[in-house]
Amino acid sequence: MQRRNFIINFIVWFLSFAFGYKVGNAERLDKSSDEKDKWSYSENINEQLAVKANKVDIATVLTIYVSTMGNDKNDGLSQSAPLQTVQKAFDIIKNNYSVIDGKIIVDLAAGEYEQSASISNVMSKNRIEIIGKRDANGIPTVKFDGGKKESLPYALSFSDYMSVTIKDIKVQNYANSLGRSGIVAQTYTSLWTKNIHVENCGFAGINMDIFTRLYVEGGIIENCRIGIRIYSNSVCTIGYNNPTQSYKDPNHTIIKNCTESGVLLYNMSTGHLDYSELDGNRVGLTIQNSSRLHVMKNRIINSKVVGVNVTASSTWYNDDNLYENNVKDIKQVAFSTELSQSEDYTPILKVHPTTIIDRVTHKGVLGEVSFNTINKNLIHDLKGDSFVKKGQKLRVTINGFFQGDGTKTVRLRLGNNLITSFTSVNDSNKNFVFETDLYAVDDIYLKAIGKWTEGNVVAFNTLYSNLKTSSRTKKQTLTVTGELLNKKGSIVIESFEVREIA
């Protein structure tokens, strides 16, 4: 009986195994074609990437091919099997690499891409390159077009420590809303554009935002609201690598017919604009809000309002530029300055006092106290006949640090009048730099503009912008004061400098 049961059980087990295996395979073979393609694609891309590169750090060149005729189910690792979207190429890079030691190239075939793609936070030793194609006349044949899809916010976007080169690409018609830009870079990203053409964007052709670095080599940007926007502590070199160092070079950068500004440098940004042509813009170049730009050997023409507009405590170096047919060539307002090769700063007073206002020195008395009562060198006399009558310009710099509890305030006064001041972060224990420029406007009035840095925080300060002096001949005194709101706090002044701007 037991032998018979064993034989029966064995037969049942064998049949279950045989038919179960067949059924299981039949189910797998009956999968839809899409599922089979996905399965094959996943295995293929993983196998080939493993051969091409390490998943964390590559040491050679990896090229990913993209074509409007491609398919995102392809692996993208050969011209015969390209991807269809740039976003898929970016996803492969993002998902397989956090640090790149070698080089990655995204190779774009000629065609019109109605797409938007973004990538962020991929560290690379070499720049990731997005390379298009050009015809015999140098015109890009790779085109990103946003005209048919209003939901596309930009063509390409990079952020968070990316290092990228884009070459031989045209971006057009991202203009259905005022917020749409052609190429966007944000937050510590370095971008190098080579022969990039941008046309008809609702906001900016190239938009750089928050501690970014831009190089523009050649290219044409036109019919945007702003051609190139450099914003918030960013740096630019527009007209980079011009071989003849002239706007007459056939490959020079051209920015034209923009409805707001050809180039906008804003909010403590800096850099160079060289060998370029700004043609037919409402404003050719705007330098604004404590920004600084070296403008050299450009052709600035046909501006509807003004060729160069410098405002809000900005400075620029006007170096051998050509101005033609502008309604107005240059406009400088709001404490802005044009530099020249002969301009420098001549020290008048330089004191390193290490002077402290604290509760011990002042016996616990809170409120505003003049540093001059502790150190008589912390003072500077402005004589009316030299400062006002001769139109003298001065820069006053105060360096020091805060200690202890409570808020602390440092002020710069002229006589009894407040010029400008700043207040610390509560309970701050940080170094600070306090910098103010004073300008004699006429026989009676002067203007002041101030900027201060506390730790890594920078603030733009205009607490006193128009000060009336009592007389052109009467002596007036610059005084530094400090105020404590807590007896445990202190303000330390390490240096006090006054320099004349030649």
C-alpha positions as CSV (number, residue, x, y, z in Angstrom):
1,M,0.0,0.0,0.0
2,Q,2.8,2.4,0.9
3,R,4.6,1.6,-2.3
4,R,1.5,2.2,-4.3
5,N,0.9,5.6,-2.6
6,F,4.5,6.6,-3.3
7,I,4.2,5.8,-6.9
8,I,0.9,7.7,-7.2
9,N,2.3,10.8,-5.4
10,F,5.4,10.8,-7.6
11,I,3.3,10.7,-10.7
12,V,1.2,13.6,-9.5
13,W,4.2,15.6,-8.5
14,F,5.9,15.0,-11.9
15,L,2.8,16.1,-13.9
16,S,2.3,19.2,-11.7
17,F,5.9,20.2,-12.3
18,A,5.8,19.6,-16.0
19,F,2.5,21.3,-16.7
20,G,3.1,24.1,-14.2
21,Y,6.4,24.9,-15.9
22,K,4.8,24.9,-19.3
23,V,1.9,27.1,-18.1
24,G,4.3,29.6,-16.4
25,N,6.4,29.9,-19.6
26,A,3.3,30.3,-21.7
27,E,2.2,33.2,-19.5
28,R,5.5,34.9,-19.9
29,L,5.4,34.3,-23.7
30,D,1.9,35.6,-23.8
31,K,3.0,39.0,-22.4
32,S,2.1,42.0,-24.5
33,S,4.7,43.3,-27.0
34,D,5.2,46.5,-24.9
35,E,6.0,44.5,-21.8
36,K,8.5,42.3,-23.8
37,D,10.1,45.5,-25.2
38,K,10.4,47.0,-21.8
39,W,11.9,43.8,-20.4
40,S,14.4,43.6,-23.3
41,Y,15.3,47.3,-23.0
42,S,15.9,47.1,-19.3
43,E,18.2,44.1,-19.6
44,N,20.0,45.6,-22.6
45,I,20.7,49.1,-21.2
46,N,21.9,47.6,-17.9
47,E,24.3,45.2,-19.6
48,Q,25.7,47.8,-22.0
49,L,26.1,50.5,-19.3
50,A,27.9,48.0,-17.1
51,V,30.3,47.4,-20.0
52,K,30.7,51.1,-20.9
53,A,31.1,52.5,-17.4
54,N,31.0,52.0,-13.7
55,K,27.6,53.1,-12.3
56,V,29.2,55.7,-9.9
57,D,32.3,56.9,-11.7
58,I,33.2,56.7,-15.4
59,A,36.7,57.2,-16.6
60,T,36.2,57.2,-20.4
61,V,33.8,58.8,-22.9
62,L,30.2,57.7,-23.0
63,T,28.1,59.0,-25.8
64,I,24.3,58.9,-25.7
65,Y,22.5,59.4,-29.0
66,V,19.2,61.2,-29.5
67,S,17.1,61.7,-32.6
68,T,13.6,62.8,-33.4
69,M,13.3,59.5,-35.2
70,G,14.5,57.5,-32.2
71,N,12.7,55.5,-29.5
72,D,13.1,55.9,-25.7
73,K,13.0,52.1,-25.5
74,N,16.3,52.0,-27.3
75,D,19.5,52.1,-25.2
76,G,20.8,55.2,-27.0
77,L,24.3,53.9,-27.0
78,S,24.7,53.9,-30.8
79,Q,23.6,56.0,-33.8
80,S,21.5,53.0,-35.0
81,A,19.6,52.9,-31.7
82,P,19.0,56.5,-30.6
83,L,16.6,57.7,-27.9
84,Q,13.8,60.0,-28.9
85,T,13.9,62.6,-26.1
86,V,16.7,64.5,-24.4
87,Q,14.9,64.0,-21.1
88,K,15.4,60.2,-21.4
89,A,19.2,60.8,-22.0
90,F,19.3,63.1,-18.9
91,D,17.4,60.4,-16.9
92,I,20.0,57.8,-17.8
93,I,22.8,60.1,-16.7
94,K,21.0,61.0,-13.5
95,N,20.0,57.5,-12.5
96,N,23.3,55.8,-13.2
97,Y,25.9,58.4,-12.2
98,S,26.3,60.6,-9.2
99,V,30.0,61.5,-10.0
100,I,31.5,61.6,-13.4
101,D,35.3,61.3,-13.8
102,G,35.3,60.9,-17.6
103,K,33.1,62.6,-20.2
104,I,29.5,62.2,-21.2
105,I,28.2,63.5,-24.5
106,V,24.6,63.8,-25.5
107,D,24.7,63.7,-29.4
108,L,21.6,65.2,-31.0
109,A,20.7,64.4,-34.6
110,A,19.4,67.2,-36.8
111,G,15.7,67.8,-36.5
112,E,13.0,69.7,-34.6
113,Y,12.5,68.7,-31.0
114,E,9.2,69.8,-29.4
115,Q,10.6,69.0,-26.0
116,S,11.7,70.3,-22.6
117,A,14.4,68.6,-20.6
118,S,16.0,69.2,-17.2
119,I,18.8,67.7,-15.1
120,S,20.3,68.6,-11.7
121,N,22.9,67.6,-9.1
122,V,25.3,65.5,-11.2
123,M,28.9,66.2,-10.4
124,S,31.4,66.0,-13.2
125,K,35.1,66.4,-13.6
126,N,34.6,67.4,-17.2
127,R,31.6,69.3,-18.7
128,I,28.7,67.2,-19.8
129,E,28.3,68.1,-23.5
130,I,25.0,68.5,-25.4
131,I,26.1,68.7,-29.0
132,G,23.9,69.5,-32.0
133,K,24.6,69.9,-35.7
134,R,25.2,72.9,-38.0
135,D,25.0,73.5,-41.7
136,A,27.7,74.9,-44.0
137,N,26.8,78.5,-43.0
138,G,27.1,77.7,-39.3
139,I,23.3,77.7,-38.6
140,P,22.2,75.0,-36.1
141,T,20.1,72.2,-37.6
142,V,19.1,71.0,-34.2
143,K,16.0,73.0,-33.2
144,F,14.1,73.0,-29.9
145,D,10.6,74.5,-30.6
146,G,8.1,75.3,-27.9
147,G,5.5,76.9,-30.2
148,K,3.1,74.0,-30.3
149,K,3.2,73.0,-26.6
150,E,2.4,75.9,-24.3
151,S,3.1,73.7,-21.2
152,L,6.9,73.6,-22.0
153,P,8.6,76.1,-19.6
154,Y,12.0,76.0,-21.4
155,A,14.1,74.0,-23.8
156,L,16.9,72.9,-21.5
157,S,17.4,73.5,-17.7
158,F,20.4,72.7,-15.5
159,S,20.7,73.2,-11.7
160,D,22.6,72.3,-8.6
161,Y,26.3,72.1,-9.3
162,M,26.1,71.1,-12.9
163,S,28.9,71.8,-15.4
164,V,27.6,71.8,-19.0
165,T,28.5,72.8,-22.6
166,I,25.8,73.3,-25.2
167,K,26.9,73.6,-28.9
168,D,25.2,74.2,-32.2
169,I,21.6,74.2,-31.1
170,K,18.7,76.6,-31.9
171,V,15.9,77.3,-29.4
172,Q,12.8,79.1,-30.6
173,N,9.2,80.0,-29.7
174,Y,9.2,79.4,-25.9
175,A,7.1,82.6,-25.8
176,N,3.5,81.8,-25.0
177,S,3.9,83.2,-21.4
178,L,6.2,85.8,-20.0
179,G,7.9,83.2,-17.7
180,R,9.2,81.0,-20.5
181,S,13.0,81.0,-21.3
182,G,15.1,79.2,-23.8
183,I,18.0,77.8,-21.7
184,V,18.0,78.0,-17.9
185,A,20.8,77.5,-15.4
186,Q,20.4,77.8,-11.6
187,T,22.3,77.4,-8.3
188,Y,26.1,76.9,-8.7
189,T,25.8,75.7,-12.3
190,S,28.5,76.5,-14.9
191,L,27.2,76.8,-18.5
192,W,29.2,77.3,-21.7
193,T,27.3,78.0,-24.9
194,K,28.9,77.7,-28.3
195,N,27.0,78.9,-31.4
196,I,23.6,78.8,-29.6
197,H,20.8,80.6,-31.4
198,V,17.7,81.7,-29.4
199,E,14.6,83.3,-30.9
200,N,11.2,84.4,-29.6
201,C,11.3,83.6,-25.9
202,G,8.7,85.2,-23.5
203,F,11.2,85.9,-20.7
204,A,15.0,85.3,-21.4
205,G,16.9,83.6,-24.2
206,I,19.5,82.5,-21.6
207,N,18.5,82.8,-18.0
208,M,21.3,82.5,-15.3
209,D,20.1,82.5,-11.7
210,I,21.7,82.4,-8.3
211,F,25.5,81.9,-8.1
212,T,25.9,80.6,-11.7
213,R,28.7,81.1,-14.3
214,L,28.1,81.7,-18.0
215,Y,30.4,81.7,-21.0
216,V,28.8,82.7,-24.3
217,E,30.8,82.0,-27.5
218,G,29.3,83.2,-30.7
219,G,25.6,82.7,-31.4
220,I,22.6,84.9,-32.1
221,I,19.9,85.8,-29.6
222,E,16.9,87.8,-30.9
223,N,13.3,88.8,-30.3
224,C,13.2,87.8,-26.6
225,R,12.0,89.9,-23.7
226,I,15.6,89.7,-22.3
227,G,18.4,88.3,-24.4
228,I,20.7,87.2,-21.6
229,R,19.8,87.6,-18.0
230,I,22.5,87.3,-15.3
231,Y,20.9,87.4,-11.9
232,S,21.8,87.1,-8.2
233,N,25.6,86.9,-7.6
234,S,26.2,85.3,-11.0
235,V,29.2,85.8,-13.3
236,C,29.3,86.0,-17.1
237,T,31.8,86.3,-20.0
238,I,29.7,87.2,-23.1
239,G,31.8,87.2,-26.2
240,Y,34.1,84.5,-24.9
241,N,36.9,83.0,-27.1
242,N,36.4,85.6,-29.9
243,P,39.4,84.8,-32.1
244,T,40.0,88.3,-33.5
245,Q,38.8,90.2,-30.4
246,S,36.4,92.3,-32.5
247,Y,32.7,92.6,-33.1
248,K,33.6,92.4,-36.8
249,D,34.6,88.8,-36.4
250,P,32.1,86.6,-38.4
251,N,31.4,84.4,-35.3
252,H,30.9,87.3,-32.8
253,T,27.9,87.2,-30.4
254,I,24.8,89.1,-31.6
255,I,21.9,90.1,-29.4
256,K,19.1,92.0,-31.1
257,N,15.5,93.2,-31.1
258,C,14.8,92.3,-27.5
259,T,11.8,94.2,-26.0
260,E,13.3,94.9,-22.5
261,S,17.0,94.5,-22.6
262,G,19.6,92.8,-24.7
263,V,21.7,91.9,-21.6
264,L,20.6,92.4,-18.0
265,L,23.1,92.1,-15.2
266,Y,21.3,92.2,-11.9
267,N,21.7,91.9,-8.1
268,M,25.4,91.9,-7.3
269,S,26.4,90.0,-10.5
270,T,29.6,90.7,-12.4
271,G,31.6,89.8,-15.5
272,H,32.6,90.8,-19.0
273,L,30.7,91.8,-22.2
274,D,33.2,91.8,-25.0
275,Y,33.4,92.0,-28.8
276,S,29.6,91.6,-29.2
277,E,26.9,93.4,-31.1
278,L,23.7,94.7,-29.4
279,D,21.4,95.9,-32.1
280,G,17.8,97.2,-32.0
281,N,17.0,96.4,-28.4
282,R,14.8,98.6,-26.2
283,V,17.8,98.9,-23.9
284,G,21.1,97.4,-25.2
285,L,22.6,96.7,-21.8
286,T,21.3,97.1,-18.2
287,I,23.6,96.9,-15.2
288,Q,21.6,97.1,-12.0
289,N,21.5,96.7,-8.2
290,S,25.2,96.7,-7.1
291,S,26.4,94.8,-10.2
292,R,29.7,95.4,-12.0
293,L,30.6,94.8,-15.7
294,H,33.6,95.3,-17.9
295,V,32.2,96.4,-21.3
296,M,34.9,96.2,-24.0
297,K,34.9,96.7,-27.8
298,N,31.2,96.1,-28.4
299,R,29.0,97.6,-31.1
300,I,25.9,99.0,-29.4
301,I,23.4,100.4,-32.0
302,N,19.8,101.3,-32.7
303,S,18.7,101.1,-29.1
304,K,15.0,102.3,-28.7
305,V,15.6,103.9,-25.3
306,V,19.3,103.8,-24.3
307,G,22.4,101.9,-25.2
308,V,23.7,101.3,-21.7
309,N,21.7,101.9,-18.6
310,V,23.6,101.7,-15.3
311,T,21.6,102.1,-12.1
312,A,21.2,101.2,-8.4
313,S,24.8,101.6,-7.2
314,S,26.3,99.7,-10.0
315,T,29.7,100.2,-11.7
316,W,31.0,99.6,-15.2
317,Y,34.1,100.0,-17.2
318,N,33.3,101.6,-20.6
319,D,36.2,100.4,-22.7
320,D,36.5,101.3,-26.4
321,N,32.8,100.6,-27.3
322,L,31.1,101.9,-30.5
323,Y,27.7,103.6,-30.2
324,E,25.6,104.3,-33.2
325,N,22.0,105.5,-33.7
326,N,20.8,105.0,-30.1
327,V,18.1,107.4,-28.8
328,K,20.6,107.9,-25.9
329,D,24.0,106.2,-25.7
330,I,24.5,106.0,-21.9
331,K,22.4,106.7,-18.8
332,Q,23.8,106.5,-15.3
333,V,21.5,107.1,-12.3
334,A,21.1,106.1,-8.6
335,F,24.6,106.3,-7.3
336,S,26.2,104.4,-10.2
337,T,29.7,105.0,-11.4
338,E,31.7,104.7,-14.7
339,L,35.2,103.5,-14.1
340,S,38.2,104.4,-16.2
341,Q,41.8,103.2,-16.4
342,S,42.9,106.3,-14.4
343,E,40.5,105.8,-11.6
344,D,41.7,104.3,-8.3
345,Y,41.3,104.7,-4.6
346,T,43.8,106.9,-2.6
347,P,44.0,106.1,1.1
348,I,43.2,109.2,3.3
349,L,42.8,107.4,6.6
350,K,43.6,103.9,7.6
351,V,43.3,102.9,11.3
352,H,43.5,99.4,12.9
353,P,42.2,100.2,16.3
354,T,40.7,97.0,17.7
355,T,38.2,99.1,19.6
356,I,35.4,97.5,21.6
357,I,32.0,98.7,22.7
358,D,30.7,96.4,25.5
359,R,29.1,96.6,28.9
360,V,32.5,96.6,30.7
361,T,33.8,99.7,28.9
362,H,30.5,101.5,29.3
363,K,29.6,100.3,32.7
364,G,26.5,98.4,31.6
365,V,24.9,101.4,29.8
366,L,22.9,100.4,26.8
367,G,22.2,102.6,23.8
368,E,24.1,104.3,21.0
369,V,27.8,105.1,21.8
370,S,30.4,106.7,19.6
371,F,33.6,104.7,19.1
372,N,35.4,108.0,19.0
373,T,35.0,108.3,22.8
374,I,37.1,105.2,23.1
375,N,39.6,105.7,20.3
376,K,40.0,109.3,19.0
377,N,41.4,108.0,15.7
378,L,38.0,106.6,14.7
379,I,36.9,109.9,13.2
380,H,37.3,111.7,9.9
381,D,36.7,115.4,9.2
382,L,35.1,116.4,5.9
383,K,36.0,119.9,4.9
384,G,33.4,121.6,2.8
385,D,35.9,123.3,0.5
386,S,37.4,120.0,-0.6
387,F,34.5,117.5,-0.3
388,V,31.6,119.6,-1.5
389,K,33.1,122.3,-3.7
390,K,35.5,120.0,-5.6
391,G,33.0,117.2,-5.9
392,Q,35.0,114.7,-3.9
393,K,34.0,111.0,-3.8
394,L,34.9,108.9,-0.8
395,R,34.6,105.2,0.2
396,V,34.4,104.4,3.9
397,T,35.1,100.8,5.0
398,I,34.6,99.5,8.5
399,N,35.7,95.9,9.5
400,G,34.9,94.2,12.7
401,F,32.9,91.4,14.4
402,F,30.0,90.9,16.8
403,Q,30.1,88.9,20.0
404,G,27.6,87.8,22.6
405,D,23.8,88.0,23.0
406,G,21.3,90.4,21.5
407,T,21.1,92.5,18.4
408,K,23.9,95.0,17.7
409,T,23.8,98.1,15.4
410,V,26.6,99.9,13.7
411,R,26.0,103.4,12.3
412,L,27.9,105.9,10.2
413,R,27.0,109.5,11.0
414,L,28.0,112.9,9.5
415,G,27.7,115.3,12.3
416,N,24.3,114.5,13.9
417,N,22.9,113.1,10.6
418,L,22.6,109.4,10.0
419,I,24.2,108.4,6.7
420,T,23.5,104.6,6.8
421,S,23.5,101.7,9.3
422,F,22.9,98.0,9.7
423,T,21.7,95.7,12.5
424,S,23.2,92.3,13.2
425,V,21.4,89.0,13.2
426,N,20.1,88.3,16.8
427,D,22.8,86.7,19.0
428,S,25.3,87.0,16.0
429,N,28.9,86.0,16.5
430,K,30.2,86.9,13.1
431,N,32.6,89.1,11.2
432,F,31.2,92.0,9.2
433,V,32.3,94.5,6.6
434,F,30.5,97.8,6.3
435,E,31.1,99.8,3.1
436,T,29.7,103.2,2.1
437,D,30.4,105.5,-0.8
438,L,29.8,109.2,-0.4
439,Y,29.4,111.5,-3.3
440,A,29.2,115.3,-3.4
441,V,26.3,116.3,-5.6
442,D,26.6,120.0,-5.5
443,D,27.5,122.8,-3.0
444,I,24.8,121.7,-0.5
445,Y,23.9,118.0,-1.0
446,L,25.7,114.7,-0.9
447,K,24.5,111.2,-1.6
448,A,25.4,107.9,0.1
449,I,25.0,104.3,-0.7
450,G,25.9,101.4,1.6
451,K,26.5,97.7,1.5
452,W,27.3,95.4,4.4
453,T,28.3,91.7,4.7
454,E,27.8,89.7,7.9
455,G,29.2,86.2,7.7
456,N,27.9,84.9,4.3
457,V,24.9,87.3,4.2
458,V,25.1,90.4,2.0
459,A,22.6,93.2,2.2
460,F,22.2,96.3,0.0
461,N,21.4,99.3,2.2
462,T,20.1,102.8,1.3
463,L,19.0,104.1,4.6
464,Y,20.3,107.6,3.8
465,S,20.5,108.6,0.2
466,N,20.4,112.4,0.1
467,L,22.1,114.4,2.9
468,K,22.1,118.2,3.1
469,T,25.4,119.7,4.3
470,S,25.3,122.9,6.3
471,S,28.0,124.8,4.5
472,R,30.7,124.3,1.8
473,T,33.3,125.7,4.2
474,K,32.3,124.2,7.5
475,K,34.0,121.1,8.8
476,Q,31.8,118.1,9.3
477,T,32.7,114.9,11.1
478,L,32.3,111.3,10.0
479,T,31.7,109.2,13.2
480,V,31.2,105.5,13.8
481,T,28.7,104.5,16.5
482,G,27.5,101.3,18.0
483,E,24.4,100.3,19.9
484,L,23.8,97.2,22.1
485,L,20.4,95.8,23.1
486,N,21.8,93.3,25.6
487,K,24.5,93.8,28.2
488,K,26.2,90.6,27.3
489,G,26.8,91.7,23.7
490,S,29.8,93.6,22.2
491,I,30.9,95.2,18.9
492,V,34.5,95.1,17.9
493,I,35.9,97.5,15.3
494,E,39.1,96.1,13.8
495,S,39.8,98.7,11.0
496,F,38.4,102.0,9.8
497,E,39.4,103.3,6.3
498,V,38.5,106.3,4.3
499,R,39.7,106.4,0.6
500,E,39.2,109.0,-2.1
501,I,37.9,107.8,-5.4
502,A,40.0,109.5,-8.0
